[in-house]
Amino acid sequence: MESRSLLQKQRLEFKPELPSILENLKKGTFKPGSKQININDQFRTIFPHLTGNPATLNLCSENEQNLLPKNVGVVFSGGPAAGGHNVITGLHDALMKLNPQSKLIGFCNGPKGIIDNVYVELIKSSIEPYRNQGGFDMLGTGRTKIETSEQFQAAEKTARLHKLDGLVIVGGDDSNTNAALLAEYFKTQNCPTTVIGVPKTIDGDLKSEEVEISFGFDSASKTYSEGIGNLQQDSISAKKYYFFIKIMGRSASHLALECALKTHPNMTLIGEEIADKKLTLAELTAQISDMICKRADIGKDYGVILIPEGVIEFIPEFKQLIKELNSLLSDKSHAEKYLAAASDKEKLDFAKGLLSQSSKNCLAALPEDIQLQLLLDRDPHGNVQVSKIDTERLFIETVKRELKKRKNEGLYKGTFSPQPLFFGYEGRSCLPSNFDSQYCYALGYAAALLINSSATGYICTIANLSKPVKEWKIGGCNLLALMTLETRHGKEKPVIKKALVELKAKPFKEFQLKRDSWMMEDHYQSPGPIQFFGPKDLTDSVPEILKLERS
Ligand code: FBP
């Protein structure tokens, strides 16, 4: 076994609790739920087989059945998220309970492993060292998108070679879009492999009425909140720094909102609210500066500000700029010329030459390194790589300029010492919280049962997550129920709709109610590290947004 700390060894012994419905697996049967889905007509042409399937499936307990062994493949896709290993241990344990002759193989380093048929057989001894452990290192992960006809053919070849009854794709919105396309393709080719998705992403943006939350969100938000709580204590003790903390989470601000509800910082920007109010960079800078000035007036030259990493995509002038840059970089001939430019300066000049005047002005007003970060290559799904844009430094720069101006006008008398921080990757592979360990273990069982019932093009769902584990309900949701049409790389594509922060929903309302008092009065809370031992309300706590949404 690879090296494990004392705590990691203790975690190997943790036994995730199982929902009551999973106690006798052989009795488990899926029945169609009553929900209807409105399917976009264009989807009927793209997904002729999946459109006919029920929108939801619910696990019920019926007569015990004798089940045939299954060959199942599993792959991690996209960024790591705590709990992924338990999806595999759950899948393995459930398959063995259903029929010990079943076989599980894991494809390595993401979807590329399926295309290139790079795999490992997952047997009891190979999965044991990963129970309740963080990361995706059992298999590795990657962001390759299965999109060309050669890649689809290669995936089919691999599925047939291993006589796979089912393939489980553990991924976020883009990876589950891929799962739907693959499920449809296999059906078209009469390939018997069914495809099942598992909702993974720390971002929390893969959710719907049926998918209550994605796994990894709880552990990531707890990890960041520990750090935020510590910085707040530092801030109120040393009384000299403003911490500008960028919080990972791609476009959606769920993680920043969750951390704010857990820790009560002085200010938290919410991208979705910025878009709704059409707030410009200048207006946001003024808001932050106003708070700093008011706090300085009562002798407070310190504080904590949370900035969601995707905020830049919601500021109107940047939204337009990014749209123009995306279409510019998706044009093959432009992209080639851009890549051929010898220096960063030439790259910038080339891009500026193709932008509208307003976008050119917006880009030119930024520090040069941030200009270049905006021009970075898109990820394979066409997303701007927001984790690589130093938004926290951008705000520090604009606020610094504004405070200098106010000081010259006699409107600000404080001292401004900012510290930029980024909480990101450290939250993706931490030891999973009890919530994520148990949720993922149950998701693995759900995937095994869906494959056993030959369902395809479904994402595993678990309902009642804010209730005790025993009361969780297992199901599947037709991936088409989560899809919409979006422009990617300049073309309309079916994609899973990113779930953004709902400004009318309870979590944001709760934050809105409290934030004014947090701004001036320092109601800092330190949630501390993820707890694995002790009272259940500490060890088994669920995300605040889940509690508020589902109560
Ligand atoms: P997934 O959507 O694949 O789960 O990844 C989420 C995420 O961690 C985002 O929060 C972040 O913006 C991005 O991945 C970073 O990607 P990379 O690992 O390629 O730097």
Boltz pocket constraint, residues with backbone or C-beta under 6 A from the ligand:
constraints:
  - pocket:
      binder: B
      contacts: [[A, 77], [A, 78], [A, 79], [A, 80], [A, 81], [A, 171], [A, 172], [A, 173], [A, 200], [A, 201], [A, 202], [A, 203], [A, 248], [A, 249], [A, 250], [A, 309], [A, 385], [A, 386], [A, 387], [A, 428]]
      max_distance: 6.0
